[in-house]
Amino acid sequence: MKYTQIFPTVLMTLDALAATAYGFNGDWRRTIYWLAAATLTATVTF
């Protein structure tokens, strides 16, 4: 992993954790939003 990929990886992890938290609460719109944000970050970074 390159040094420049550390922050995006942390950001993707936080996005996935936010999606998990909203998923447990049953808020599917925000769950999908945060999963899409993690996917977008992964697409741009890698």
Secondary structure, DSSP 8 states (H G I E B T S, - for coil): --GGGHHHHHHHHHHHHHHHHHHHHT-HHHHHHHHHHHHHHHHHH-
